[in-house]
Amino acid sequence: MEENLAVRKNIRLQGYDYSSAGLYYITICTHLRKNLLAHMVVGLPSVDSPEPMPYCRLRDAGEISQTELYELENRYNYIKIDKTIIMPNHIHTIIALWQDFSPCPTIMDVICAYKSITTKRYNKMLAISGKTLWQSRFHDHVIRNEEEYLRIWQYIDENPANWVEDKYYVKDNY
């Protein structure tokens, strides 16, 4: 157990106060990376893109996840969902914390509440209890400058087009 705790501490930016105002890039994966949130659809060519562009069509769990993600702005009046993509088995989002609330709530508190709320709504939709929607952990990254922000924004924008090459890609396993 102590070894796992040491590994977990290394995941976070050492010495950083995660209740500090700033931009946070968050990735949350579904349990066992099951494609519960969306499925990929190839769209029609457009004026902006002569090639057919893939996009994510949300499933019920994805609709719940999207609704509750934006609802966080009402639950916590000091956050803004800046950019989001809901992929088949994960979510990427940039969350802005507008104020310092040290020592808590932290960005981790916000994400844990989000995961709990969406899981409860998912279970209610399925008329069951105890079904896990999310992996126990999530990835966070403190965005430190405009260059990082723009690179992450672009990655989120292009994620559907690069789905098959994505590190989270799993052939449809819904």
DRENLUMPA-439252 format. One record per residue: x, y, z of N, C-alpha, C in turn; residue number from 1; residue in one letter. Coordinates in steps of 0.02 Angstrom, whole numbers, m for minus. Layout:
BEGIN
    n.u    n.v    n.w   ca.u   ca.v   ca.w    c.u    c.v    c.w lumza pamar
      X      Y      Z      X      Y      Z      X      Y      Z   NUM     A
...
END
This chain:
BEGIN
    n.u    n.v    n.w   ca.u   ca.v   ca.w    c.u    c.v    c.w lumza pamar
     41    m60      0      0      0      0     43     63      0     1     M
     96     64     40    140    123     42    173    135    m25     2     E
    192     81    m60    222     88   m125    173    120   m175     3     E
    110     98   m174     59    127   m218     49    201   m202     4     N
     50    219   m139     42    289   m119     99    331   m146     5     L
    160    305   m144    217    341   m170    211    351   m246     6     A
    188    300   m281    178    305   m352    124    357   m367     7     V
     70    357   m329     16    406   m340     41    477   m329     8     R
     84    488   m280    110    555   m267    150    580   m326     9     K
    185    537   m361    226    556   m417    185    576   m478    10     N
    122    556   m480     78    574   m536     63    648   m534    11     I
     54    677   m476     37    747   m467    100    791   m470    12     R
     89    854   m488    142    903   m490    162    918   m418    13     L
    222    899   m399    244    906   m330    243    979   m307    14     Q
    214    990   m249    213   1056   m219    160   1103   m247    15     G
    121   1078   m295     70   1121   m326      5   1118   m286    16     Y
    m27   1174   m275    m91   1177   m240   m147   1170   m292    17     D
   m178   1112   m294   m230   1097   m344   m297   1132   m330    18     Y
   m298   1175   m280   m356   1218   m271   m341   1289   m298    19     S
   m283   1296   m328   m263   1361   m356   m300   1376   m421    20     S
   m312   1441   m432   m340   1463   m495   m293   1443   m551    21     A
   m321   1424   m608   m280   1404   m665   m319   1360   m712    22     G
   m284   1336   m763   m314   1292   m813   m289   1221   m802    23     L
   m335   1173   m804   m319   1103   m792   m344   1062   m851    24     Y
   m300   1022   m879   m318    975   m932   m331    908   m899    25     Y
   m392    882   m908   m415    822   m874   m434    769   m925    26     I
   m413    707   m913   m435    650   m952   m465    598   m904    27     T
   m526    577   m919   m560    527   m879   m579    469   m925    28     I
   m560    409   m906   m575    349   m946   m632    309   m915    29     C
   m670    276   m958   m722    231   m934   m690    169   m903    30     T
   m729    136   m861   m707     74   m830   m690     23   m885    31     H
   m631     m6   m880   m607    m56   m928   m604    m28  m1000    32     L
   m604     38  m1005   m602     73  m1069   m656     49  m1118    33     R
   m713     33  m1090   m770     13  m1132   m797     75  m1169    34     K
   m817     65  m1230   m842    119  m1272   m915    134  m1255    35     N
   m925    161  m1196   m993    173  m1170  m1018    243  m1186    36     L
   m974    289  m1202   m993    360  m1206  m1015    382  m1275    37     L
   m985    354  m1327  m1000    378  m1396   m978    324  m1445    38     A
   m998    333  m1506   m970    293  m1560   m951    340  m1616    39     H
   m901    320  m1655   m875    362  m1708   m919    357  m1770    40     M
   m931    415  m1800   m971    419  m1861   m930    460  m1910    41     V
   m929    439  m1972   m895    478  m2024   m944    527  m2053    42     V
   m928    591  m2047   m972    644  m2071   m964    656  m2145    43     G
  m1003    701  m2171   m999    720  m2241   m945    773  m2251    44     L
   m916    776  m2311   m869    829  m2325   m903    898  m2318    45     P
   m864    948  m2302   m891   1015  m2295   m847   1065  m2333    46     S
   m867   1127  m2333   m827   1180  m2365   m759   1185  m2331    47     V
   m758   1178  m2265   m696   1183  m2228   m651   1121  m2236    48     D
   m682   1064  m2249   m644   1002  m2254   m672    959  m2310    49     S
   m636    953  m2365   m661    912  m2420   m662    837  m2404    50     P
   m624    817  m2354   m623    747  m2332   m678    736  m2281    51     E
   m711    678  m2283   m761    663  m2231   m727    662  m2162    52     P
   m754    698  m2115   m725    703  m2049   m764    660  m1999    53     M
   m729    619  m1960   m764    580  m1909   m784    625  m1851    54     P
   m838    607  m1818   m858    642  m1758   m889    591  m1711    55     Y
   m898    611  m1649   m925    566  m1598  m1000    577  m1591    56     C
  m1039    525  m1598  m1110    527  m1584  m1120    498  m1515    57     R
  m1146    539  m1470  m1151    518  m1400  m1203    464  m1390    58     L
  m1185    416  m1348  m1232    366  m1323  m1264    396  m1260    59     R
  m1309    359  m1229  m1343    384  m1169  m1294    403  m1115    60     D
  m1244    361  m1102  m1194    377  m1051  m1154    439  m1069    61     A
  m1142    449  m1133  m1108    509  m1156  m1150    572  m1147    62     G
  m1215    566  m1160  m1261    622  m1149  m1262    642  m1075    63     E
  m1266    593  m1031  m1264    606   m960  m1198    640   m942    64     I
  m1143    612   m967  m1077    639   m952  m1069    711   m975    65     S
  m1094    725  m1034  m1089    794  m1061  m1132    842  m1020    66     Q
  m1193    823  m1006  m1239    865   m968  m1209    881   m899    67     T
  m1185    830   m865  m1159    840   m797  m1093    877   m797    68     E
  m1054    871   m850   m991    908   m854  m1006    983   m855    69     L
  m1053   1004   m897  m1070   1075   m901  m1110   1097   m840    70     Y
  m1144   1051   m807  m1180   1068   m746  m1132   1085   m689    71     E
  m1069   1062   m694  m1020   1080   m643  m1012   1155   m636    72     L
  m1023   1192   m691  m1018   1265   m688  m1072   1295   m643    73     E
  m1129   1262   m637  m1181   1285   m591  m1169   1261   m520    74     N
  m1140   1202   m512  m1126   1176   m446  m1069   1213   m412    75     R
  m1019   1231   m452   m959   1266   m427   m953   1331   m466    76     Y
   m973   1386   m436   m975   1449   m473   m907   1477   m489    77     N
   m854   1443   m470   m786   1467   m482   m751   1426   m537    78     Y
   m788   1384   m574   m757   1347   m629   m792   1361   m695    79     I
   m756   1350   m748   m783   1356   m816   m756   1297   m856    80     K
   m800   1263   m892   m778   1211   m938   m758   1247  m1002    81     I
   m694   1245  m1017   m667   1285  m1071   m669   1249  m1138    82     D
   m655   1184  m1138   m652   1144  m1200   m663   1072  m1180    83     K
   m700   1035  m1221   m715    965  m1205   m725    924  m1269    84     T
   m705    862  m1266   m725    812  m1316   m742    748  m1278    85     I
   m798    720  m1296   m817    655  m1267   m806    603  m1321    86     I
   m758    560  m1310   m739    507  m1355   m775    443  m1335    87     M
   m768    389  m1373   m803    327  m1356   m790    302  m1284    88     P
   m728    307  m1261   m712    280  m1195   m675    327  m1148    89     N
   m673    390  m1166   m641    439  m1123   m664    510  m1138    90     H
   m650    553  m1091   m665    624  m1098   m601    663  m1090    91     I
   m591    713  m1133   m539    762  m1124   m574    828  m1111    92     H
   m551    865  m1062   m580    931  m1049   m528    977  m1019    93     T
   m537   1041  m1033   m498   1093  m1001   m545   1128   m954    94     I
   m527   1129   m890   m568   1162   m839   m528   1221   m812    95     I
   m561   1278   m809   m531   1338   m781   m558   1349   m710    96     A
   m514   1354   m662   m532   1375   m594   m518   1449   m590    97     L
   m568   1489   m572   m561   1562   m574   m534   1591   m509    98     W
   m540   1555   m454   m520   1583   m389   m480   1530   m351    99     Q
   m439   1554   m304   m405   1509   m259   m451   1491   m202   100     D
   m456   1427   m186   m498   1404   m131   m459   1359    m84   101     F
   m396   1374    m74   m353   1333    m32   m381   1329     39   102     S
   m381   1273     73   m351   1211     49   m399   1167      9   103     P
   m462   1183      4   m506   1143    m38   m568   1184    m54   104     C
   m609   1166   m102   m604   1106   m143   m550   1112   m196   105     P
   m525   1055   m215   m473   1052   m266   m504   1028   m332   106     T
   m464   1030   m384   m487   1004   m449   m505    930   m441   107     I
   m468    895   m397   m483    824   m385   m552    816   m353   108     M
   m569    860   m307   m636    857   m276   m690    866   m329   109     D
   m680    913   m374   m728    927   m427   m737    866   m472   110     V
   m681    834   m492   m685    776   m537   m715    716   m501   111     I
   m698    707   m438   m728    651   m400   m803    660   m393   112     C
   m825    721   m380   m897    734   m377   m930    721   m444   113     A
   m898    743   m498   m924    731   m566   m931    656   m580   114     Y
   m880    618   m564   m882    546   m577   m938    513   m536   115     K
   m946    535   m474   m998    507   m432  m1068    522   m459   116     S
  m1079    585   m477  m1145    606   m503  m1162    569   m568   117     I
  m1114    566   m614  m1128    533   m678  m1140    458   m669   118     T
  m1103    428   m624  m1112    356   m612  m1181    343   m583   119     T
  m1203    385   m537  m1270    376   m508  m1324    384   m561   120     K
  m1317    435   m603  m1366    445   m657  m1365    387   m707   121     R
  m1306    362   m722  m1298    305   m768  m1333    244   m740   122     Y
  m1321    229   m676  m1354    172   m644  m1429    180   m642   123     N
  m1453    241   m628  m1525    254   m627  m1554    243   m696   124     K
  m1520    265   m749  m1543    256   m817  m1550    181   m833   125     M
  m1502    141   m809  m1503     69   m822  m1548     31   m773   126     L
  m1574     67   m724  m1617     37   m671  m1580    m19   m635   127     A
  m1516     m6   m620  m1476    m52   m581  m1437    m12   m529   128     I
  m1398    m46   m489  m1354    m10   m442  m1286    m44   m442   129     S
  m1235     m5   m429  m1168    m31   m421  m1128    m40   m484   130     G
  m1155    m21   m543  m1117    m28   m604  m1066     29   m608   131     K
  m1004     11   m622   m950     60   m624   m947     92   m694   132     T
   m946    157   m696   m941    192   m760   m870    213   m775   133     L
   m832    234   m724   m766    263   m734   m710    221   m703   134     W
   m650    229   m731   m591    203   m697   m583    241   m631   135     Q
   m549    212   m584   m544    244   m518   m502    308   m520   136     S
   m456    313   m565   m413    372   m569   m430    413   m630   137     R
   m397    470   m636   m401    512   m695   m334    546   m704   138     F
   m322    571   m763   m260    606   m778   m273    681   m774   139     H
   m228    717   m741   m233    790   m741   m166    819   m759   140     D
   m169    877   m789   m109    914   m808   m122    988   m797   141     H
    m79   1021   m760    m85   1092   m749    m57   1126   m812   142     V
    m99   1166   m844    m77   1202   m905    m38   1263   m882   143     I
     25   1267   m903     70   1318   m875     81   1379   m919   144     R
     63   1374   m984     75   1432  m1027     29   1427  m1088   145     N
     29   1480  m1128    m15   1484  m1186      2   1432  m1239   146     E
     66   1417  m1247     87   1367  m1297     57   1299  m1280   147     E
     61   1279  m1216     30   1216  m1195    m45   1217  m1205   148     E
    m76   1273  m1186   m148   1280  m1193   m169   1270  m1266   149     Y
   m135   1302  m1313   m152   1296  m1383   m140   1226  m1410   150     L
    m86   1194  m1388    m72   1125  m1409   m126   1077  m1385   151     R
   m147   1084  m1322   m198   1041  m1293   m266   1055  m1327   152     I
   m282   1118  m1338   m344   1137  m1373   m347   1102  m1441   153     W
   m291   1106  m1478   m288   1075  m1545   m295    999  m1539   154     Q
   m262    969  m1491   m267    896  m1481   m341    876  m1469   155     Y
   m376    914  m1427   m446    899  m1413   m487    905  m1477   156     I
   m475    959  m1515   m511    969  m1578   m500    912  m1628   157     D
   m440    887  m1632   m422    838  m1682   m431    766  m1658   158     E
   m450    756  m1596   m454    689  m1567   m499    642  m1607   159     N
   m559    662  m1628   m601    616  m1667   m568    594  m1732   160     P
   m534    639  m1766   m502    623  m1830   m444    574  m1820   161     A
   m416    572  m1760   m358    529  m1746   m376    471  m1701   162     N
   m439    454  m1696   m463    403  m1650   m425    337  m1656   163     W
   m416    312  m1715   m386    246  m1723   m313    246  m1699   164     V
   m280    303  m1703   m211    308  m1679   m207    329  m1606   165     E
   m263    345  m1575   m265    370  m1506   m241    316  m1458   166     D
   m205    337  m1405   m180    288  m1357   m237    256  m1318   167     K
   m296    286  m1317   m354    258  m1282   m398    216  m1329   168     Y
   m379    211  m1391   m420    175  m1440   m430    103  m1420   169     Y
   m492     82  m1424   m511     12  m1416   m565      0  m1469   170     V
   m556    m52  m1508   m607    m67  m1558   m674    m74  m1521   171     K
   m728    m55  m1553   m792    m51  m1520   m805   m112  m1476   172     D
   m812   m100  m1412   m822   m153  m1362   m881   m138  m1317   173     N
   m929   m104  m1343   m987    m80  m1305  m1026   m137  m1275   174     Y
END
